[in-house]
Amino acid sequence: MTRKNFLSLTFTLIGFVYTSYAQDYQKYMSFSYQEIDSLVMTFYQKGDYQECLLSMQSARANAQADFGEQDSTFAEYTTNVSFFYSKIGAYDKAILLSKQAINVQEKIMGREHSSYTNSLSNLATLHFKMGNVEKALPIFQQIVKIEEKTLGKEHPEFAISLSNLARLHQELGDYDKALALYLELIKIREKTLGKEHHKFASTLNNLGYLYSEIGDLEQALPLYIQAKDIIGKVFGEEHPNVATALNNLAVLYTKMGDWDKALPLYIQAKDIIGKALGEEHPDFAIALNNLANFYQQLGNNNKSLKLQKQALDIEGKQLGKEHPQYATSLNNLAELYVRMNKYEEALPLLIQAVGIQKRNFGEEHPEVAGALNNLAYLYADMDKNAQALLLYTEAIKIIEKTLGKEHPQYAMSIGNLAELHIGMNNYNQSWSVLLKGIEALTQLRMSANVNQAWADSLYQVKYVSIQHIEKMVAILDYTYDLLEKDTTVGSSSQKQIVLADLALQFLTKLQNKVSNENDKLRFLEKSNAWLVKSLKKLNPTEQPSKAFNLSDGYKSVLLLRATKAENTYRLGELPDSLILQDKKRLKKQSELQAKLLEKRPKSEKDSLRNQLISVNEDIDDFLLLVKEKYPKYHKLKYQQIKTKAKDIQKLLDDKTALLEYVVTDSVLHIFYLDKNIIEWEQSLVSSKKLNGNIQEFHDALSNYPLIVKDSEEAYSQYIQKAHWFYQKLLKPVLKGKVNINNLIVITDGKLGHLPFETLLVEQAPQKITAYNKLHYLVTDVTQKMD
């Protein structure tokens, strides 16, 4: 069966499902409006949205018969039917009904009546759920304007609409406007409701979510905690609203890396939902999925799998197997199977998810592109390259049409396609695709001739956002892999070194742009990966200085992290007025960058680019000002400290040497510097073996029961490990260095837990000997750890 016929058959089945609903709702036709309203509340609390829909369809049909279609009651039930169509994922049908209700309410009630604005709000929410944010924005703005005039700013309905508008601006990346609206809303609700009201708590929670999204986790934490405490007092500690607050707090702790605090909150939220709503409710499925995702992050796949299957079963029963939420859960379960290398289990789930998303959103929607990318990625892992190629190409076309080439999602999809071509040895196609990705991110047409000038051109571009720089680093990674395989380009090692240097520059820039500690650590991990790539290509005999400078530069970033956060303002003695200016410019820059990611007309994007150029120029002028008048601040925040080997050598005396280590998966890199020479040795020892021996060495030193019970065994374990470490870590570089009495040791990873002074320079006698007679490293040199 062809792909076209398969999709045609699927749409026919969907039509049958809706026809079935049309017949089923007849069973409620004899019920009164009051009885139906009561039934819907019961069904809704159970999460039975299909029965809610059937009930509302019958009420709407009765209203049509009793009052006609130009009636407010008919319009209200039409809005309700639209709402429940959206709950089962039938968005197209929901939008048609919503528009019908709006037209009726406008004719009967006028544009300033609450029935009209309620119908408008339903339509805007539908557009938002479908990803049509730009269609939702003017509707929410219209609602706020109407309600401000007719109800006043202190009316509860106005507050709800203001909250919706703030959330929409947040979704668009317009954080300044969102923040201003949330702060205004907090004042309104504090004045009208007080600080102990649940709607005040809801606003605190939304503000916390905004701070969390922009990376200001420390601002978000007290807001989440305050919101949780208020909701607990108002509803009681076993209410579903408390579960939502607990889950939000758990997500925040997860972002902060505080796993021990997050886990019990996820479990508590799940238990509350199960007790309050029952373990067949869709909200319970969401709670299960949240806990499952957390276990997956912890690497506990078995627990995650059990929970995800349970959640999927609930959603299938309660929401139906054509709902977008069901498709999302299918995708999550498939991702877990892929992690567990169970590709055959993952494949049908991803195929099913693609079908559901296409039937809900149509053939050309970002959600569909995402589902296609996931399926293509799995096909590539399964070496089904032809299928993967078709799906990646289809996804790229959708993203280009719906989001545009400037969106970072386009560059990500380009990277996936390039990786596939590299794996298929299609080198010409790989270069073509990668250069398209570079052009989309930079607007530059680049050749495949990678050299220093090529790298300088890419670094000098003013990138639209942090995401664009991240995607550029990913493109560089694919290019590095391509150079590894494509032998026709010549001097591939030198080109790869250029790429690694450029990637490290980009990652250093990214570390300085973010305040979120998790993001900083993420970029540091990527920096370490690129450092390893460089070390693989540099020549230990000819390029020890360059290798050391890269290694030490990476380590110096760790030391600089503390001065790159908010306290830089205080330490740099910058006046409050300039601090505010700095923050305002950076927020404006982020706002414009976010708008440029959206699908907009070319003329509007040109205008936004001009505004961004102007803001970037203001930021450059500001940097010049603070560099001249506030050099301490400028040095702390912007100046990169780059340690050079020759500078360190000038600080060493004739009897002092410096050792620096870089641990990779299979090679231990050792750098030796004294006043006159630089050496770089590579020891073939895996990080796994190194870490295992460190643990065993610690056990030999601290296992006091073994020392007392079996002193010979304890002695044997110690002397073997102590001499092994000397041979691997020091002997390769200290051999022949007779005049060195002082060592400065810069460790890496778990080497920082190794007591170097206890290492044995010579193999000790196998027969137990007094420990004070052994030849320790500390007897030859004075050691300083860093």
Rosetta blueprint (number, residue, H / E / L):
1 M L
2 T L
3 R H
4 K H
5 N H
6 F H
7 L H
8 S H
9 L H
10 T H
11 F H
12 T H
13 L H
14 I H
15 G H
16 F H
17 V H
18 Y H
19 T H
20 S H
21 Y H
22 A H
23 Q H
24 D H
25 Y H
26 Q H
27 K H
28 Y H
29 M L
30 S L
31 F L
32 S L
33 Y H
34 Q H
35 E H
36 I H
37 D H
38 S H
39 L H
40 V H
41 M H
42 T H
43 F H
44 Y H
45 Q H
46 K H
47 G L
48 D L
49 Y H
50 Q H
51 E H
52 C H
53 L H
54 L H
55 S H
56 M H
57 Q H
58 S H
59 A H
60 R H
61 A H
62 N H
63 A H
64 Q H
65 A H
66 D H
67 F H
68 G L
69 E L
70 Q L
71 D L
72 S H
73 T H
74 F H
75 A H
76 E H
77 Y H
78 T H
79 T H
80 N H
81 V H
82 S H
83 F H
84 F H
85 Y H
86 S H
87 K H
88 I L
89 G L
90 A L
91 Y H
92 D H
93 K H
94 A H
95 I H
96 L H
97 L H
98 S H
99 K H
100 Q H
101 A H
102 I H
103 N H
104 V H
105 Q H
106 E H
107 K H
108 I H
109 M H
110 G L
111 R L
112 E L
113 H L
114 S H
115 S H
116 Y H
117 T H
118 N H
119 S H
120 L H
121 S H
122 N H
123 L H
124 A H
125 T H
126 L H
127 H H
128 F H
129 K H
130 M L
131 G L
132 N L
133 V H
134 E H
135 K H
136 A H
137 L H
138 P H
139 I H
140 F H
141 Q H
142 Q H
143 I H
144 V H
145 K H
146 I H
147 E H
148 E H
149 K H
150 T H
151 L L
152 G L
153 K L
154 E L
155 H L
156 P H
157 E H
158 F H
159 A H
160 I H
161 S H
162 L H
163 S H
164 N H
165 L H
166 A H
167 R H
168 L H
169 H H
170 Q H
171 E H
172 L L
173 G L
174 D L
175 Y H
176 D H
177 K H
178 A H
179 L H
180 A H
181 L H
182 Y H
183 L H
184 E H
185 L H
186 I H
187 K H
188 I H
189 R H
190 E H
191 K H
192 T H
193 L L
194 G L
195 K L
196 E L
197 H L
198 H H
199 K H
200 F H
201 A H
202 S H
203 T H
204 L H
205 N H
206 N H
207 L H
208 G H
209 Y H
210 L H
211 Y H
212 S H
213 E H
214 I L
215 G L
216 D L
217 L H
218 E H
219 Q H
220 A H
221 L H
222 P H
223 L H
224 Y H
225 I H
226 Q H
227 A H
228 K H
229 D H
230 I H
231 I H
232 G H
233 K H
234 V H
235 F H
236 G L
237 E L
238 E L
239 H L
240 P H
241 N H
242 V H
243 A H
244 T H
245 A H
246 L H
247 N H
248 N H
249 L H
250 A H
251 V H
252 L H
253 Y H
254 T H
255 K H
256 M L
257 G L
258 D L
259 W H
260 D H
261 K H
262 A H
263 L H
264 P H
265 L H
266 Y H
267 I H
268 Q H
269 A H
270 K H
271 D H
272 I H
273 I H
274 G H
275 K H
276 A H
277 L H
278 G L
279 E L
280 E L
281 H L
282 P H
283 D H
284 F H
285 A H
286 I H
287 A H
288 L H
289 N H
290 N H
291 L H
292 A H
293 N H
294 F H
295 Y H
296 Q H
297 Q H
298 L H
299 G L
300 N L
301 N H
302 N H
303 K H
304 S H
305 L H
306 K H
307 L H
308 Q H
309 K H
310 Q H
311 A H
312 L H
313 D H
314 I H
315 E H
316 G H
317 K H
318 Q H
319 L L
320 G L
321 K L
322 E L
323 H L
324 P H
325 Q H
326 Y H
327 A H
328 T H
329 S H
330 L H
331 N H
332 N H
333 L H
334 A H
335 E H
336 L H
337 Y H
338 V H
339 R H
340 M L
341 N L
342 K L
343 Y H
344 E H
345 E H
346 A H
347 L H
348 P H
349 L H
350 L H
351 I H
352 Q H
353 A H
354 V H
355 G H
356 I H
357 Q H
358 K H
359 R H
360 N H
361 F H
362 G L
363 E L
364 E L
365 H L
366 P H
367 E H
368 V H
369 A H
370 G H
371 A H
372 L H
373 N H
374 N H
375 L H
376 A H
377 Y H
378 L H
379 Y H
380 A H
381 D H
382 M L
383 D L
384 K L
385 N H
386 A H
387 Q H
388 A H
389 L H
390 L H
391 L H
392 Y H
393 T H
394 E H
395 A H
396 I H
397 K H
398 I H
399 I H
400 E H
401 K H
402 T H
403 L L
404 G L
405 K L
406 E L
407 H L
408 P H
409 Q H
410 Y H
411 A H
412 M H
413 S H
414 I H
415 G H
416 N H
417 L H
418 A H
419 E H
420 L H
421 H H
422 I H
423 G H
424 M L
425 N L
426 N L
427 Y H
428 N H
429 Q H
430 S H
431 W H
432 S H
433 V H
434 L H
435 L H
436 K H
437 G H
438 I H
439 E H
440 A H
441 L H
442 T H
443 Q L
444 L L
445 R L
446 M L
447 S L
448 A L
449 N L
450 V L
451 N L
452 Q H
453 A H
454 W H
455 A H
456 D H
457 S H
458 L H
459 Y H
460 Q L
461 V L
462 K L
463 Y L
464 V L
465 S L
466 I H
467 Q H
468 H H
469 I H
470 E H
471 K H
472 M H
473 V H
474 A H
475 I H
476 L H
477 D H
478 Y H
479 T H
480 Y H
481 D H
482 L H
483 L H
484 E H
485 K H
486 D L
487 T L
488 T L
489 V L
490 G L
491 S L
492 S H
493 S H
494 Q H
495 K H
496 Q H
497 I H
498 V H
499 L H
500 A H
501 D H
502 L H
503 A H
504 L H
505 Q H
506 F H
507 L H
508 T H
509 K H
510 L H
511 Q H
512 N H
513 K H
514 V L
515 S L
516 N L
517 E H
518 N H
519 D H
520 K H
521 L H
522 R H
523 F H
524 L H
525 E H
526 K H
527 S H
528 N H
529 A H
530 W H
531 L H
532 V H
533 K H
534 S H
535 L H
536 K H
537 K H
538 L L
539 N L
540 P L
541 T L
542 E L
543 Q L
544 P H
545 S H
546 K H
547 A H
548 F H
549 N H
550 L H
551 S H
552 D H
553 G H
554 Y H
555 K H
556 S H
557 V H
558 L H
559 L H
560 L H
561 R H
562 A H
563 T H
564 K H
565 A L
566 E L
567 N H
568 T H
569 Y H
570 R H
571 L H
572 G L
573 E L
574 L L
575 P L
576 D H
577 S H
578 L H
579 I H
580 L H
581 Q H
582 D H
583 K H
584 K H
585 R H
586 L H
587 K H
588 K H
589 Q H
590 S H
591 E H
592 L H
593 Q H
594 A H
595 K H
596 L H
597 L L
598 E L
599 K L
600 R L
601 P L
602 K H
603 S H
604 E H
605 K H
606 D H
607 S H
608 L H
609 R H
610 N H
611 Q H
612 L H
613 I H
614 S H
615 V H
616 N H
617 E H
618 D H
619 I H
620 D H
621 D H
622 F H
623 L H
624 L H
625 L H
626 V H
627 K H
628 E H
629 K H
630 Y L
631 P H
632 K H
633 Y H
634 H H
635 K H
636 L H
637 K H
638 Y L
639 Q L
640 Q L
641 I L
642 K L
643 T L
644 K L
645 A H
646 K H
647 D H
648 I H
649 Q H
650 K H
651 L H
652 L L
653 D L
654 D L
655 K L
656 T E
657 A E
658 L E
659 L E
660 E E
661 Y E
662 V E
663 V E
664 T L
665 D L
666 S L
667 V L
668 L E
669 H E
670 I E
671 F E
672 Y E
673 L E
674 D L
675 K L
676 N L
677 I L
678 I E
679 E E
680 W E
681 E E
682 Q E
683 S E
684 L L
685 V L
686 S L
687 S H
688 K H
689 K H
690 L H
691 N H
692 G H
693 N H
694 I H
695 Q H
696 E H
697 F H
698 H H
699 D H
700 A H
701 L H
702 S H
703 N L
704 Y H
705 P H
706 L H
707 I H
708 V H
709 K H
710 D L
711 S H
712 E H
713 E H
714 A H
715 Y H
716 S H
717 Q H
718 Y H
719 I H
720 Q H
721 K H
722 A H
723 H H
724 W H
725 F H
726 Y H
727 Q H
728 K H
729 L H
730 L L
731 K H
732 P H
733 V H
734 L H
735 K L
736 G L
737 K L
738 V L
739 N L
740 I L
741 N L
742 N E
743 L E
744 I E
745 V E
746 I E
747 T L
748 D L
749 G H
750 K H
751 L H
752 G H
753 H H
754 L L
755 P L
756 F H
757 E H
758 T H
759 L L
760 L E
761 V L
762 E L
763 Q L
764 A L
765 P L
766 Q L
767 K L
768 I L
769 T L
770 A L
771 Y H
772 N H
773 K H
774 L L
775 H L
776 Y E
777 L H
778 V H
779 T H
780 D L
781 V L
782 T E
783 Q E
784 K E
785 M E
786 D L
